[in-house]
């Protein structure tokens, strides 16, 4: 497997919702990753933390059971949709970056 294919596979694995956290963290700890793979790993970790924070924030609110489930389901679905959208960007060869890192090209 070529270096480019290995990096793309690493990017796909890190963008898998929930389970992609492990490959993303391991990818950041590796020294042999290219810049694009490291950026994708950072985005995957940031998305996971944003999702966990939003679910924890909903847990702290005094909501009915229905509203609580609706809010958590919405946040979870948004997380999955964004991860799949980012996987499509990786497939097309486009960069996956955090908005505040875009000016560092």
C-alpha positions in Angstrom: 0.0 0.0 0.0 1.4 3.4 -0.9 2.1 6.3 1.4 -0.8 8.3 0.0 -3.3 5.4 0.3 -2.2 4.7 3.8 -2.8 8.4 4.7 -6.2 8.4 3.1 -7.2 5.2 5.0 -6.0 6.8 8.2 -8.2 9.8 7.5 -11.3 7.6 6.8 -10.7 5.6 10.0 -10.4 8.7 12.1 -13.6 10.2 10.7 -15.7 7.1 11.7 -18.2 8.4 14.3 -17.4 7.6 17.9 -14.9 4.7 17.1 -12.6 7.0 15.1 -11.3 8.7 18.2 -8.8 5.9 18.8 -7.2 6.1 15.3 -7.3 9.9 15.4 -5.4 10.1 18.7 -2.9 7.4 17.6 -2.4 9.2 14.3 -1.6 12.4 16.1 1.0 10.6 18.3 2.7 9.1 15.2 5.6 11.1 13.8 5.2 9.7 10.2 1.8 11.3 9.4 1.6 13.9 6.7 0.1 17.3 7.4 -3.3 16.5 5.8 -3.7 13.4 7.9 -2.9 15.3 11.1 -5.4 18.0 10.2 -8.1 15.4 9.6 -7.2 13.8 13.0 -7.6 17.2 14.7 -11.0 17.8 13.1 -12.2 14.3 14.1 -11.2 14.9 17.7 -12.7 18.4 17.8 -16.0 17.0 16.4 -16.1 14.2 18.9 -15.5 16.7 21.8 -18.1 19.1 20.5 -20.6 16.2 20.3 -19.8 15.0 23.8 -20.0 18.5 25.2 -23.4 19.2 23.6 -24.8 15.9 24.9 -23.4 16.6 28.4 -24.9 20.1 28.3 -28.3 18.7 27.4 -28.1 16.3 30.3 -27.7 19.3 32.7 -30.8 21.0 31.5 -34.2 20.4 33.1 -36.0 18.9 30.0 -38.8 16.5 29.6 -37.8 13.0 28.5 -39.1 13.6 25.0 -37.2 16.9 24.5 -34.0 15.4 26.0 -34.1 12.5 23.6 -34.9 14.8 20.7 -32.0 17.1 21.5 -29.5 14.2 22.0 -30.7 12.5 18.8 -30.4 15.7 16.8 -26.8 16.3 18.0 -25.9 12.7 17.3 -27.4 12.8 13.8 -25.6 16.1 13.0 -22.3 14.5 14.2 -22.8 11.5 12.0 -23.8 13.6 8.9 -20.8 15.9 9.3 -18.4 12.9 9.6 -19.9 11.3 6.4 -19.6 14.7 4.6 -16.0 15.0 5.7 -15.3 11.4 4.5 -16.7 12.4 1.1 -14.3 15.4 1.1 -11.4 12.9 1.8 -12.7 10.7 -1.1 -12.6 13.7 -3.5 -9.1 14.6 -2.3 -10.2 17.9 -0.8 -8.6 19.2 2.5 -10.3 18.6 5.8 -9.4 21.5 8.1 -10.6 23.4 11.1 -12.0 26.8 10.1 -9.3 28.6 12.1 -6.5 26.6 10.4 -7.5 27.4 6.8 -5.3 30.5 6.6 -2.1 28.5 7.3 -1.9 27.1 3.8 
